[in-house]
Amino acid sequence: MEKPFFSVVIPLYNKSYSVLRCIKSVLNQTFDNFEVIVIDDGSKDDSLKVLGQICDPRFSVISQSNKGVSVARNRGVDFSKANYVCFLDADDYWEPFFLEKMNNLIVSCPEAVLYCLGHRVVVFDGEHKVEKFRSITGQFLGYVPDFFKASLRNSIANSSKVCVLKSSFYDSGGFPERVVAGEDLFLWIQLAQQGAVAFDSTPCATVERVIDASRNSRAGSLPYPLTFYSTKPFVLKSNASLKLYLVKIGIAHIFGSLCEGDYKEAFDRVKCLRGISFFFAAFAIVFFIVPPFILKNVKR
């Protein structure tokens, strides 16, 4: 098999505090046959000034007015020269062997359309946690038997640790544009239905969970996979694992709304979940929403 050539697409919006670390983690890879394309999505901070410190022929920057992360990623793919495209968020970073592991995974599983590596998460207290996945134990390398089942605990795919066959990316429609929340989850779902997913559980990426302007702008938005599939029950009838995965997403977002004390948002998400599973929507109302709502009003 010919040695793959990777394109690394990094969307950027106001990440001056982390983008240099991110890009250096790519430029320091042990596998050096790649290009890095940064799509600056109208940053208003010093991000572009920071990028001026980088001088490497494999590195390029494309600027656009603020159009959202999906447009930025899609544009990066359009400018890419490789058959395999990796994505990385500007506040995350890779281990030096990330692309080497990705190359080995592609060689081992040439029929996949989506490739994923393991990752660590930096939670709000600074602790580094290696994410684990349902039905996948120990050191794993190969095709994932059931992507949706394996992602019920944590998602096998993440926008900072995946590689996509470019032809499959276009076949799936790319990242949905004008979508505020869940645009990446939607693409992984589309790809997992299109073909095989390959996974190496070795932690090769670090994902930061920080509160910033981009995250705050998504607050209160309905996850796009829920709104899309809530109107397409016929798709879910033939894929029980996908249905359960969407239920998991819905329950998690409902619970998150309640933790913020936003009952209206929680009800909006329940209504969306109802189109996927009436049973679990009713379950969320009875066990998640009603008790704290009653307790809150009793205390008054």
C-alpha positions as CSV (number, residue, x, y, z in Angstrom):
1,M,0.0,0.0,0.0
2,E,1.3,3.4,-0.9
3,K,2.3,5.5,2.1
4,P,-0.7,7.8,2.9
5,F,-0.4,11.5,2.7
6,F,-2.4,13.3,5.4
7,S,-4.1,16.7,5.4
8,V,-4.7,18.1,8.9
9,V,-7.5,20.6,9.0
10,I,-7.7,22.9,12.0
11,P,-10.6,25.3,12.4
12,L,-9.7,28.4,14.4
13,Y,-11.8,31.0,16.2
14,N,-10.3,33.0,19.1
15,K,-7.8,30.4,20.3
16,S,-4.7,32.5,20.7
17,Y,-4.0,30.9,24.1
18,S,-3.7,27.4,22.7
19,V,-3.3,27.4,18.9
20,L,0.5,27.4,18.9
21,R,0.7,24.4,21.2
22,C,-1.8,22.6,18.9
23,I,0.1,23.3,15.7
24,K,3.5,22.5,17.2
25,S,2.1,19.1,18.2
26,V,1.4,18.4,14.5
27,L,4.6,19.7,13.1
28,N,6.5,17.5,15.6
29,Q,5.0,14.3,14.4
30,T,7.3,11.3,13.8
31,F,5.3,10.6,10.6
32,D,6.2,13.6,8.4
33,N,4.3,13.2,5.2
34,F,1.4,15.7,5.9
35,E,0.2,19.2,5.4
36,V,-1.5,21.5,8.0
37,I,-4.4,23.7,6.9
38,V,-5.7,26.3,9.4
39,I,-9.0,27.9,8.6
40,D,-9.3,31.1,10.6
41,D,-13.0,31.7,11.0
42,G,-12.9,35.5,11.6
43,S,-10.9,35.4,14.9
44,K,-11.0,38.7,16.8
45,D,-8.2,38.0,19.2
46,D,-4.4,37.6,18.5
47,S,-4.7,34.2,16.9
48,L,-3.4,35.3,13.5
49,K,-0.5,37.2,15.2
50,V,0.4,34.0,17.0
51,L,0.3,32.0,13.7
52,G,2.8,34.4,12.3
53,Q,5.4,32.7,14.5
54,I,5.2,29.5,12.4
55,C,7.4,29.1,9.4
56,D,7.0,25.7,7.9
57,P,6.4,24.7,4.2
58,R,3.8,22.2,5.3
59,F,1.7,24.9,7.1
60,S,-0.8,27.3,5.5
61,V,-3.6,29.6,6.8
62,I,-6.8,30.5,5.1
63,S,-8.9,33.3,6.5
64,Q,-12.6,33.8,6.1
65,S,-15.3,35.9,7.8
66,N,-17.0,34.2,10.7
67,K,-19.2,31.4,9.2
68,G,-19.1,28.7,11.8
69,V,-16.9,25.6,12.5
70,S,-18.7,23.4,9.9
71,V,-18.0,25.9,7.0
72,A,-14.4,26.2,8.2
73,R,-13.8,22.4,8.3
74,N,-15.5,21.8,5.0
75,R,-13.4,24.6,3.4
76,G,-10.3,23.0,4.8
77,V,-11.2,19.7,3.2
78,D,-11.8,21.5,-0.1
79,F,-8.3,22.9,0.0
80,S,-6.7,19.6,1.1
81,K,-4.4,17.6,-1.2
82,A,-4.5,14.3,0.6
83,N,-6.8,11.3,0.3
84,Y,-6.9,11.1,4.1
85,V,-8.0,14.1,6.1
86,C,-7.5,14.4,9.9
87,F,-9.2,17.0,12.0
88,L,-7.9,18.7,15.1
89,D,-9.5,21.5,17.2
90,A,-7.2,24.5,18.1
91,D,-7.4,23.9,21.8
92,D,-6.4,20.2,21.7
93,Y,-3.1,18.6,20.8
94,W,-1.6,15.3,19.6
95,E,1.1,13.0,20.9
96,P,4.2,12.9,18.5
97,F,3.2,9.4,17.3
98,F,-0.4,10.3,16.4
99,L,0.0,10.2,12.6
100,E,2.2,7.2,12.8
101,K,-0.5,5.3,14.7
102,M,-3.1,6.6,12.2
103,N,-1.0,5.3,9.3
104,N,-0.6,1.9,10.9
105,L,-4.4,1.8,11.5
106,I,-5.1,2.6,7.9
107,V,-2.7,-0.2,6.7
108,S,-4.3,-2.7,9.1
109,C,-7.9,-1.7,8.2
110,P,-7.9,-0.5,4.6
111,E,-11.6,-0.9,4.1
112,A,-12.7,1.7,6.7
113,V,-14.2,5.1,5.9
114,L,-13.6,6.5,9.4
115,Y,-10.5,6.0,11.5
116,C,-10.3,6.9,15.2
117,L,-7.6,6.8,17.9
118,G,-7.8,6.8,21.7
119,H,-7.6,10.0,23.7
120,R,-7.2,11.7,27.1
121,V,-9.5,14.3,28.4
122,V,-8.4,17.3,30.6
123,V,-11.4,17.9,32.8
124,F,-12.1,21.2,34.6
125,D,-9.9,20.4,37.6
126,G,-6.9,19.8,35.3
127,E,-7.0,16.0,35.7
128,H,-6.0,13.9,32.7
129,K,-8.4,10.9,32.1
130,V,-8.1,8.3,29.5
131,E,-11.5,7.8,28.0
132,K,-12.9,4.2,27.9
133,F,-15.6,2.8,25.7
134,R,-18.4,0.3,26.0
135,S,-17.8,-3.2,24.6
136,I,-14.1,-2.4,23.9
137,T,-11.7,-3.5,26.6
138,G,-7.9,-3.6,26.9
139,Q,-5.7,-2.7,23.9
140,F,-7.8,-2.7,20.8
141,L,-6.9,-2.3,17.1
142,G,-9.2,-3.2,14.3
143,Y,-12.7,-2.7,12.9
144,V,-15.3,-1.6,15.5
145,P,-18.1,-4.3,15.4
146,D,-20.8,-1.7,16.3
147,F,-19.8,1.9,16.4
148,F,-23.0,3.1,18.1
149,K,-22.9,0.5,20.8
150,A,-19.2,1.2,21.5
151,S,-20.0,4.9,21.8
152,L,-22.7,4.6,24.4
153,R,-20.2,5.4,27.2
154,N,-17.9,7.8,25.4
155,S,-17.8,8.5,21.6
156,I,-15.3,6.5,19.6
157,A,-15.0,9.5,17.2
158,N,-14.1,13.0,18.2
159,S,-13.2,16.0,16.1
160,S,-9.6,16.0,17.3
161,K,-8.7,12.3,16.9
162,V,-10.2,11.1,13.6
163,C,-9.2,10.6,10.0
164,V,-11.6,10.4,7.2
165,L,-11.3,9.0,3.7
166,K,-11.9,12.2,1.6
167,S,-14.2,10.5,-0.9
168,S,-16.4,9.2,1.9
169,F,-16.4,12.6,3.5
170,Y,-18.0,14.1,0.4
171,D,-20.3,11.1,-0.1
172,S,-21.7,11.8,3.4
173,G,-22.2,15.5,2.7
174,G,-19.5,16.8,5.0
175,F,-20.2,18.8,8.2
176,P,-23.7,20.2,8.1
177,E,-23.5,24.0,7.8
178,R,-25.5,26.6,9.7
179,V,-25.7,24.0,12.6
180,V,-24.6,25.2,16.0
181,A,-24.5,22.0,18.1
182,G,-23.7,18.4,17.2
183,E,-22.4,19.0,13.7
184,D,-19.5,16.6,14.3
185,L,-21.6,13.9,15.9
186,F,-23.9,14.0,12.9
187,L,-21.0,13.4,10.4
188,W,-19.6,10.5,12.4
189,I,-23.1,9.0,12.4
190,Q,-23.4,9.4,8.7
191,L,-20.0,7.8,8.1
192,A,-20.6,4.9,10.4
193,Q,-23.8,4.1,8.5
194,Q,-21.9,4.4,5.2
195,G,-19.0,2.0,6.0
196,A,-16.7,0.4,8.5
197,V,-15.1,2.3,11.4
198,A,-11.5,1.4,12.5
199,F,-10.2,2.1,16.0
200,D,-6.9,2.0,17.9
201,S,-7.4,2.5,21.6
202,T,-3.9,3.9,22.2
203,P,-4.3,7.4,23.7
204,C,-2.8,9.7,21.0
205,A,-4.7,12.9,21.5
206,T,-5.5,15.2,24.4
207,V,-8.9,17.0,24.4
208,E,-9.4,20.0,26.6
209,R,-12.8,20.6,28.2
210,V,-12.7,24.3,28.8
211,I,-15.4,27.0,28.9
212,D,-14.8,29.6,26.2
213,A,-16.8,31.8,23.8
214,S,-17.3,29.1,21.2
215,R,-18.8,26.7,23.8
216,N,-21.0,29.4,25.3
217,S,-22.4,30.2,21.8
218,R,-23.7,26.7,21.6
219,A,-25.5,26.8,25.0
220,G,-29.2,26.1,24.6
221,S,-29.0,24.7,21.1
222,L,-30.6,21.4,20.2
223,P,-28.1,18.8,19.1
224,Y,-28.5,18.4,15.3
225,P,-28.5,14.6,15.3
226,L,-31.6,14.7,17.5
227,T,-33.5,17.2,15.4
228,F,-32.5,15.4,12.2
229,Y,-33.4,11.9,13.2
230,S,-36.5,12.8,15.3
231,T,-38.3,13.3,11.9
232,K,-36.9,10.1,10.4
233,P,-38.2,7.2,12.5
234,F,-38.1,4.9,9.5
235,V,-34.2,5.0,9.6
236,L,-34.2,4.1,13.3
237,K,-36.5,1.1,12.9
238,S,-33.7,-0.8,11.1
239,N,-30.9,0.3,13.4
240,A,-31.5,-0.3,17.1
241,S,-28.0,0.6,18.1
242,L,-28.2,4.1,16.4
243,K,-31.6,4.7,18.1
244,L,-30.1,3.9,21.5
245,Y,-27.1,6.1,20.8
246,L,-29.4,9.0,20.0
247,V,-31.4,8.3,23.2
248,K,-28.1,8.5,25.1
249,I,-27.3,11.9,23.5
250,G,-30.8,13.2,24.3
251,I,-30.8,12.1,27.9
252,A,-27.3,13.6,28.5
253,H,-28.4,16.9,27.1
254,I,-31.7,16.9,29.1
255,F,-29.7,16.2,32.2
256,G,-27.3,19.0,31.4
257,S,-30.2,21.5,31.0
258,L,-31.6,20.5,34.4
259,C,-28.2,20.9,36.0
260,E,-28.2,24.5,34.7
261,G,-31.7,24.9,36.1
262,D,-33.2,25.5,32.6
263,Y,-36.5,23.6,32.6
264,K,-37.7,25.2,29.3
265,E,-34.6,24.0,27.5
266,A,-35.0,20.6,29.1
267,F,-38.6,20.3,27.8
268,D,-37.5,21.4,24.4
269,R,-35.0,18.6,24.3
270,V,-37.6,16.1,25.6
271,K,-39.9,17.1,22.7
272,C,-37.0,16.4,20.3
273,L,-36.3,13.1,22.0
274,R,-39.9,12.1,21.7
275,G,-39.6,11.8,17.9
276,I,-36.8,9.2,18.5
277,S,-38.3,7.3,21.5
278,F,-41.6,8.1,23.2
279,F,-40.7,5.7,26.0
280,F,-37.4,7.4,26.9
281,A,-38.9,10.9,26.5
282,A,-41.6,9.9,29.0
283,F,-38.9,8.4,31.2
284,A,-37.0,11.6,31.2
285,I,-40.1,13.6,32.2
286,V,-41.1,11.3,35.0
287,F,-37.6,10.6,36.6
288,F,-35.5,13.7,35.6
289,I,-37.9,16.7,35.3
290,V,-40.9,16.2,37.5
291,P,-39.1,15.4,40.9
292,P,-36.7,18.4,40.9
293,F,-39.5,20.7,39.6
294,I,-41.8,19.6,42.4
295,L,-39.0,19.9,45.0
296,K,-38.2,23.4,43.7
297,N,-41.8,24.6,44.1
298,V,-42.3,22.9,47.4
299,K,-39.4,24.8,48.9
300,R,-41.0,28.0,47.8
